[in-house]
Amino acid sequence: MKKLTTLTRIYQEKLMAIIRVETIERAQEIVDGCLTGEISCLEISYTNKNAGDIIEQLKKIYQDRIVIGAGTVLDSETARHALLKGAEFIIAPNFNKDVAKLCNRYQIPYMPGCTSMSEIVEALEAGADMVKAFPTSSFIGPKVVSTIKTPMPQVPVLSSGGVTVDNIDEWLEAGVDCMGIGTLLSKGTKEEIAENARTLRQKIG
């Protein structure tokens, strides 16, 4: 049931903060800003070595106020570490069968990055819960979602990059299921993050 609860929340919120952070203090500033703007889905990137500790501490502090996952998970070893630290979903820039198996074993949502239709189909067959349009969403923009969904409307798509306050309507019209947003929700002061989060949330309606 936890997997369904996590996925439902991600689908309903449609916005996810992509966070690369080195200290828990800065992580809290970002989370507080996001929560003020009614965004509670967070991805903590494993590009930083202490990502697992950040996930663990944030979940302890905020508990069910947030749903938190691990990003940039390239292999099953990293995925297992993230799960032990409390990650509630796994996101990657690549598709990895071993990560898919591990996530299915522990019933954790897996969202791998895919760049071709063949890779998307392979990921879905391996049990991926959502496909991350990466890096194509940054290069192509909203059109990548409709391009994927025209032949395969059943594919749940997570965008990563390319979403702005000005074009978020285009992403929604294209059929995106969730939008991963970095700079707007992770840079600047807590107040600036809160304002950006609030503006994005208002656009969702």
QUIPE-V759459 format. One record per residue. N is the residue number from 1. NEAR is the number of other C-alpha atoms within 8 Angstrom. Layout:
N_NEAR + N_NEAR
//
This chain:
1_4 + 2_6 + 3_10 + 4_7 + 5_8 + 6_12 + 7_9 + 8_8 + 9_9 + 10_12 + 11_9 + 12_6 + 13_11 + 14_10 + 15_12 + 16_15 + 17_14 + 18_13 + 19_12 + 20_10 + 21_11 + 22_9 + 23_7 + 24_10 + 25_6 + 26_9 + 27_13 + 28_9 + 29_10 + 30_12 + 31_9 + 32_10 + 33_16 + 34_15 + 35_10 + 36_10 + 37_14 + 38_9 + 39_13 + 40_12 + 41_12 + 42_12 + 43_13 + 44_15 + 45_14 + 46_13 + 47_7 + 48_9 + 49_6 + 50_8 + 51_14 + 52_12 + 53_8 + 54_12 + 55_15 + 56_11 + 57_9 + 58_12 + 59_12 + 60_7 + 61_6 + 62_8 + 63_8 + 64_6 + 65_6 + 66_10 + 67_11 + 68_13 + 69_13 + 70_19 + 71_11 + 72_10 + 73_14 + 74_10 + 75_9 + 76_10 + 77_6 + 78_9 + 79_15 + 80_9 + 81_9 + 82_11 + 83_9 + 84_7 + 85_10 + 86_9 + 87_13 + 88_13 + 89_12 + 90_15 + 91_15 + 92_13 + 93_13 + 94_8 + 95_10 + 96_9 + 97_8 + 98_8 + 99_11 + 100_12 + 101_10 + 102_11 + 103_13 + 104_10 + 105_7 + 106_6 + 107_8 + 108_11 + 109_15 + 110_14 + 111_14 + 112_15 + 113_14 + 114_15 + 115_10 + 116_6 + 117_8 + 118_6 + 119_10 + 120_11 + 121_8 + 122_8 + 123_14 + 124_11 + 125_7 + 126_9 + 127_10 + 128_13 + 129_9 + 130_13 + 131_16 + 132_15 + 133_15 + 134_12 + 135_11 + 136_10 + 137_15 + 138_10 + 139_7 + 140_8 + 141_11 + 142_12 + 143_9 + 144_11 + 145_15 + 146_10 + 147_8 + 148_11 + 149_11 + 150_7 + 151_6 + 152_7 + 153_7 + 154_5 + 155_9 + 156_9 + 157_12 + 158_14 + 159_14 + 160_14 + 161_11 + 162_11 + 163_12 + 164_7 + 165_8 + 166_5 + 167_8 + 168_11 + 169_9 + 170_8 + 171_14 + 172_9 + 173_7 + 174_10 + 175_9 + 176_14 + 177_10 + 178_13 + 179_13 + 180_13 + 181_14 + 182_11 + 183_6 + 184_10 + 185_16 + 186_12 + 187_8 + 188_6 + 189_7 + 190_10 + 191_7 + 192_9 + 193_17 + 194_15 + 195_10 + 196_11 + 197_16 + 198_11 + 199_10 + 200_10 + 201_12 + 202_7 + 203_9 + 204_7 + 205_4
//
